[in-house]
Amino acid sequence: MKVKTSVTLSEELIRQIDALSSQYGTRSALIERAVRDFLATAAQRQREARDLEILNRRAEALNVEAADVLAYQVEL
């Protein structure tokens, strides 16, 4: 379901949107696509930040485990 809303944008931004909107059908379609892409990117950044926080929290244990594994390698 679509909901009509009002957004205030600069004239320059509207000109740029209008120049590209024919590729997406309408101005609204382009803006919806841009917002969806922005939200997907923001969600990905949040997931990556969570992953990094987990890795940083576990870094010492992971480094010990990696060193143990490396100790079993045979020199060529």
Steps between C-alpha positions, in 0.01 A plus 500: 500500500630845411460802727512852362742728682654840454875560492677829448810480279729757344432614144837363388422158643159500330668586168738208542217266598292609203794444265521137613137423579413383147735204557293397803154588377414788727655740746338304783639170372853644486473646850358174638785304341759743638355479852484118483864488388600741777318294764656175373846658517435630851381156613812340350722750684322414827555126442867560421543715811343225714727239341806717559401553862468121546838440336666769711348354816626152407830611342729365772340154502493488120868597482592226749303247294665616175847474656421147614391399149808658346723302738392180322613616155800333346770716345554432132 
